[in-house]
Amino acid sequence: MKKGLVAGGIILLIITAIILPRTIIEYNIYKSPQIGVVKVLKLPNCEAGYKNKFMVIKFEEQTYTLRTKCKYTKNLSTGQNIRMFYSKGSEIFLFPQENPTPELGACLLLGVIGITIIAVGLFKK
């Protein structure tokens, strides 16, 4: 048994277990037909970088802060009403062009790699 391989595989599985639930929720929201109209209150400053920026929206009299990428917000303006995918009771909103399917696939692949590394570590002599 190779303890280093097993430990590395377990770390990958832990990372997958942390990321996978939100990714599944995002995928389900993307596949759901629920579209809401939200008001843009604040846009990210895209001058300093291009990803993991935050925008503030208002939906049904509640304010939400969303992590987003500048490629989705470059044509928006403060005060504008936009359509976004959402799920009732969730604080996750997605732009219609934001597809979480590749992220879900990558997360599942990470889990499979973790399991494979553990199996190699357990059965390799």
HUUR-V376964 format. One record per helix or strand of 2 or more residues. SS is the DSSP state (H for helix, E for strand). FROM is the first residue (numbers start at 1). TO is the last residue. If there is no record, write none. Layout:
ss = (SS;SS)
from = (FROM;FROM)
to = (TO;TO)
This chain:
ss = (H;E;E;E;H;E;E;H)
from = (3;35;53;62;70;81;93;101)
to = (31;42;59;68;73;86;95;123)
